[in-house]
Amino acid sequence: MTKHNTTWEELKKEMLNSPEAKKAYEDADRAWKLREALIEAREHANLTQSELARKMNVAPSNLNKLEKHPDKANMATIFKYFDACNVNVDFVIS
């Protein structure tokens, strides 16, 4: 068995050496962070997906899709989700 001494950071740097790869990574990272924020808001509101779907007047399957792929949703839907969780959203530009 061959042992590799490459660190995660070295591998990431090598894999992200093209602008296209870097953009895809950044897009996926933003989507992941939004997904985490949505789920954290729902859990903070102590709601299940089914309960939140009822509050939003949408099918539970639609809410599941939203949580899995928030980057495919429009901002109005994202804000409706946060509103139903009774959560305020603030933005930081960095």
Residue frames as a rotation matrix with the C-alpha (Angstrom) as fourth column:
MET 1
0.585 0.811 0.000 0.00
0.811 -0.585 0.000 0.00
0.000 0.000 -1.000 0.00
THR 2
-0.377 -0.697 0.611 1.37
0.688 -0.652 -0.319 3.39
0.620 0.300 0.725 -1.00
LYS 3
0.164 0.364 -0.917 1.24
0.878 -0.477 -0.032 6.16
-0.449 -0.800 -0.398 1.55
HIS 4
0.146 -0.025 0.989 0.59
0.687 -0.717 -0.119 9.68
0.712 0.697 -0.088 0.27
ASN 5
-0.398 -0.385 -0.833 2.00
0.878 -0.422 -0.225 12.71
-0.265 -0.821 0.506 2.02
THR 6
-0.697 0.215 0.684 -0.13
0.282 -0.794 0.538 15.26
0.659 0.568 0.493 0.18
THR 7
-0.817 0.444 -0.369 -2.17
0.267 -0.276 -0.923 17.46
-0.511 -0.853 0.107 2.51
TRP 8
0.126 0.957 0.262 -5.75
0.890 0.008 -0.456 18.49
-0.439 0.290 -0.850 1.84
GLU 9
0.542 0.059 -0.838 -4.67
-0.035 -0.995 -0.093 22.08
-0.839 0.079 -0.538 1.27
GLU 10
-0.544 -0.798 -0.259 -2.04
-0.381 -0.040 0.924 21.02
-0.748 0.601 -0.282 -1.27
LEU 11
-0.677 0.371 0.636 -4.52
0.654 0.700 0.288 18.83
-0.338 0.611 -0.716 -3.11
LYS 12
0.409 0.878 -0.250 -7.14
0.688 -0.477 -0.548 21.58
-0.600 0.052 -0.799 -3.10
LYS 13
0.185 -0.429 -0.884 -4.65
-0.354 -0.868 0.348 24.11
-0.917 0.248 -0.312 -4.48
GLU 14
-0.828 -0.542 0.142 -3.64
-0.111 0.407 0.907 21.72
-0.549 0.735 -0.397 -7.25
MET 15
-0.452 0.737 0.502 -7.25
0.848 0.530 -0.015 20.90
-0.277 0.419 -0.865 -8.17
LEU 16
0.593 0.729 -0.342 -8.35
0.626 -0.685 -0.373 24.54
-0.506 0.008 -0.862 -8.16
ASN 17
-0.377 -0.880 -0.290 -5.64
0.426 -0.443 0.789 25.79
-0.822 0.173 0.542 -10.48
SER 18
-0.737 0.187 0.650 -8.07
0.596 -0.272 0.755 26.78
0.318 0.944 0.089 -13.26
PRO 19
-0.887 0.436 0.153 -10.56
-0.461 -0.855 -0.236 29.67
0.028 -0.280 0.960 -13.10
GLU 20
-0.116 0.891 -0.439 -13.42
-0.576 0.299 0.761 27.31
0.809 0.341 0.479 -14.01
ALA 21
-0.120 0.001 -0.993 -12.59
0.543 0.837 -0.065 24.87
0.831 -0.547 -0.102 -11.23
LYS 22
-0.927 -0.271 -0.260 -12.18
0.366 -0.498 -0.786 27.68
0.083 -0.824 0.561 -8.72
LYS 23
-0.654 0.747 0.120 -15.56
-0.702 -0.658 0.270 29.20
0.281 0.093 0.955 -9.68
ALA 24
0.072 0.684 -0.726 -17.31
-0.197 0.723 0.662 25.82
0.978 0.095 0.186 -9.41
TYR 25
-0.433 -0.316 -0.844 -15.78
0.718 0.445 -0.535 25.29
0.544 -0.838 0.034 -5.96
GLU 26
-0.999 0.037 -0.020 -16.83
-0.020 -0.832 -0.554 28.77
-0.037 -0.553 0.832 -4.79
ASP 27
-0.358 0.927 -0.115 -20.38
-0.713 -0.192 0.674 28.28
0.603 0.323 0.730 -6.12
ALA 28
0.090 0.348 -0.933 -20.69
0.242 0.901 0.360 24.94
0.966 -0.258 -0.003 -4.34
ASP 29
-0.723 -0.429 -0.541 -19.29
0.624 -0.072 -0.778 26.46
0.295 -0.900 0.320 -1.14
ARG 30
-0.864 0.461 0.204 -21.86
-0.490 -0.862 -0.130 29.29
0.116 -0.212 0.970 -1.20
ALA 31
-0.002 0.896 -0.445 -24.70
-0.522 0.378 0.765 26.82
0.853 0.233 0.466 -1.82
TRP 32
-0.162 -0.130 -0.978 -23.46
0.581 0.788 -0.201 24.66
0.797 -0.601 -0.052 1.09
LYS 33
-0.958 -0.225 -0.179 -23.34
0.277 -0.564 -0.778 27.67
0.074 -0.794 0.603 3.43
LEU 34
-0.541 0.835 0.104 -26.88
-0.769 -0.541 0.340 28.69
0.339 0.104 0.935 2.43
ARG 35
0.088 0.540 -0.837 -28.06
-0.072 0.842 0.535 25.12
0.994 0.014 0.113 3.00
GLU 36
-0.539 -0.371 -0.756 -26.51
0.696 0.309 -0.648 25.16
0.474 -0.876 0.092 6.47
ALA 37
-0.975 0.183 0.123 -28.17
-0.218 -0.875 -0.432 28.51
0.029 -0.448 0.893 7.25
LEU 38
-0.204 0.958 -0.204 -31.60
-0.683 0.010 0.730 27.24
0.701 0.288 0.652 6.18
ILE 39
0.118 0.229 -0.966 -31.38
0.330 0.909 0.256 24.08
0.937 -0.349 0.031 8.25
GLU 40
-0.790 -0.441 -0.426 -29.99
0.553 -0.212 -0.806 26.00
0.265 -0.872 0.411 11.24
ALA 41
-0.780 0.565 0.267 -32.93
-0.579 -0.814 0.031 28.44
0.236 -0.131 0.963 11.02
ARG 42
0.113 0.859 -0.499 -35.46
-0.442 0.493 0.750 25.58
0.890 0.136 0.435 10.88
GLU 43
-0.081 -0.214 -0.973 -33.83
0.648 0.730 -0.215 23.81
0.757 -0.649 0.080 13.82
HIS 44
-0.966 -0.257 0.025 -33.65
0.168 -0.697 -0.697 27.08
0.197 -0.669 0.717 15.77
ALA 45
-0.438 0.887 0.150 -37.41
-0.823 -0.462 0.329 27.44
0.361 0.021 0.932 15.19
ASN 46
-0.733 0.083 0.675 -37.78
-0.366 0.789 -0.494 23.85
-0.573 -0.609 -0.548 16.46
LEU 47
0.369 0.861 -0.351 -39.67
-0.769 0.070 -0.635 22.84
-0.522 0.504 0.688 13.30
THR 48
-0.145 -0.314 0.938 -39.60
0.351 0.870 0.345 19.65
-0.925 0.379 -0.016 11.27
GLN 49
-0.983 -0.183 -0.031 -39.57
0.024 -0.290 0.957 19.87
-0.184 0.939 0.289 7.49
SER 50
-0.467 0.876 0.121 -43.26
0.779 0.343 0.525 18.88
0.418 0.339 -0.843 7.46
GLU 51
0.199 0.533 -0.822 -44.21
0.854 -0.506 -0.121 21.54
-0.480 -0.678 -0.556 9.99
LEU 52
-0.460 -0.447 -0.767 -42.29
0.043 -0.874 0.483 24.23
-0.887 0.189 0.421 8.13
ALA 53
-0.946 0.160 0.281 -43.81
0.303 0.139 0.943 23.13
0.112 0.977 -0.180 4.82
ARG 54
-0.027 0.989 -0.147 -47.28
0.989 0.048 0.141 23.59
0.147 -0.142 -0.979 6.33
LYS 55
0.133 0.022 -0.991 -46.34
0.517 -0.854 0.050 27.07
-0.845 -0.519 -0.125 7.60
MET 56
-0.686 -0.496 -0.532 -45.05
-0.190 -0.583 0.790 27.99
-0.702 0.643 0.306 4.12
ASN 57
0.401 0.916 -0.022 -48.05
-0.390 0.148 -0.909 26.36
-0.829 0.373 0.416 2.40
VAL 58
0.029 -0.446 -0.895 -45.82
-0.974 0.187 -0.125 24.17
0.223 0.875 -0.429 0.23
ALA 59
0.863 0.211 -0.460 -45.43
-0.191 0.977 0.090 20.42
0.469 0.010 0.883 -0.22
PRO 60
0.727 -0.621 0.293 -42.88
-0.242 0.167 0.956 18.80
-0.642 -0.766 -0.029 2.09
SER 61
0.430 -0.585 0.688 -41.09
0.817 0.576 -0.020 17.46
-0.385 0.570 0.726 -0.99
ASN 62
0.633 -0.180 0.753 -40.62
0.391 -0.765 -0.512 21.05
0.668 0.618 -0.414 -2.23
LEU 63
0.843 -0.334 0.422 -39.12
-0.537 -0.572 0.620 22.05
0.034 -0.749 -0.662 1.10
ASN 64
0.602 -0.634 0.485 -36.80
0.252 0.728 0.637 19.06
-0.757 -0.261 0.598 0.96
LYS 65
0.448 -0.411 0.794 -35.65
0.875 0.022 -0.483 20.11
0.181 0.911 0.369 -2.54
LEU 66
0.795 -0.117 0.595 -35.12
-0.101 -0.993 -0.060 23.67
0.598 -0.012 -0.802 -1.31
GLU 67
0.770 -0.516 0.375 -32.91
-0.464 -0.051 0.884 22.50
-0.438 -0.855 -0.279 1.54
LYS 68
0.449 -0.613 0.650 -30.92
0.562 0.759 0.328 20.20
-0.695 0.217 0.686 -0.74
HIS 69
-0.295 -0.500 0.815 -30.47
0.952 -0.231 0.203 22.72
0.087 0.835 0.544 -3.56
PRO 70
0.304 0.472 -0.827 -30.97
0.619 -0.758 -0.205 26.25
-0.724 -0.450 -0.523 -2.18
ASP 71
-0.607 -0.621 -0.496 -28.94
-0.003 -0.622 0.783 27.68
-0.795 0.477 0.376 -5.05
LYS 72
-0.823 0.381 0.421 -31.79
0.532 0.256 0.807 26.71
0.200 0.888 -0.413 -7.40
ALA 73
0.116 0.915 -0.387 -34.38
0.981 -0.167 -0.101 28.75
-0.157 -0.368 -0.917 -5.43
ASN 74
0.025 -0.053 0.998 -35.26
0.407 -0.911 -0.059 32.39
0.913 0.408 -0.001 -5.92
MET 75
-0.864 -0.475 0.169 -34.64
0.085 -0.468 -0.880 34.94
0.497 -0.745 0.444 -3.18
ALA 76
-0.198 0.869 0.453 -38.35
-0.833 -0.393 0.389 35.37
0.516 -0.301 0.802 -2.45
THR 77
0.604 0.400 -0.689 -38.57
-0.099 0.896 0.433 31.68
0.791 -0.193 0.581 -1.56
ILE 78
-0.317 -0.807 -0.499 -35.45
0.574 0.255 -0.778 31.87
0.755 -0.533 0.382 0.60
PHE 79
-0.844 0.031 0.536 -36.87
-0.346 -0.794 -0.499 34.87
0.410 -0.607 0.681 2.48
LYS 80
0.233 0.972 -0.014 -40.25
-0.713 0.181 0.677 33.12
0.661 -0.148 0.736 2.85
TYR 81
0.299 -0.233 -0.926 -38.41
0.396 0.913 -0.102 30.20
0.868 -0.336 0.365 4.44
PHE 82
-0.738 -0.657 -0.153 -36.56
0.434 -0.290 -0.853 32.43
0.516 -0.696 0.499 6.91
ASP 83
-0.543 0.625 0.560 -39.76
-0.684 -0.716 0.136 34.37
0.486 -0.309 0.817 7.69
ALA 84
0.466 0.758 -0.456 -41.61
-0.365 0.634 0.681 31.12
0.806 -0.151 0.573 8.43
CYS 85
0.074 -0.548 -0.833 -38.79
0.730 0.599 -0.329 30.24
0.680 -0.584 0.444 10.84
ASN 86
0.945 0.323 -0.049 -39.17
0.282 -0.733 0.619 33.67
0.164 -0.599 -0.784 12.44
VAL 87
0.185 -0.968 -0.169 -35.52
0.820 0.057 0.570 34.44
-0.542 -0.244 0.804 11.69
ASN 88
0.843 -0.032 -0.537 -34.02
-0.227 -0.926 -0.301 37.75
-0.488 0.376 -0.788 10.66
VAL 89
0.510 -0.677 0.530 -31.45
0.855 0.467 -0.227 37.65
-0.094 0.568 0.817 7.87
ASP 90
0.733 -0.404 -0.548 -28.49
-0.269 -0.911 0.312 39.99
-0.625 -0.081 -0.777 7.73
PHE 91
0.845 -0.455 0.282 -25.84
0.473 0.387 -0.791 40.22
0.250 0.802 0.542 5.02
VAL 92
0.487 -0.800 -0.350 -22.14
-0.060 -0.430 0.901 40.85
-0.871 -0.417 -0.258 5.35
ILE 93
0.961 -0.257 -0.098 -20.11
-0.115 -0.055 -0.992 41.92
0.250 0.965 -0.082 2.36
SER 94
0.516 -0.839 0.172 -16.59
-0.170 0.096 0.981 40.52
-0.840 -0.535 -0.093 2.46
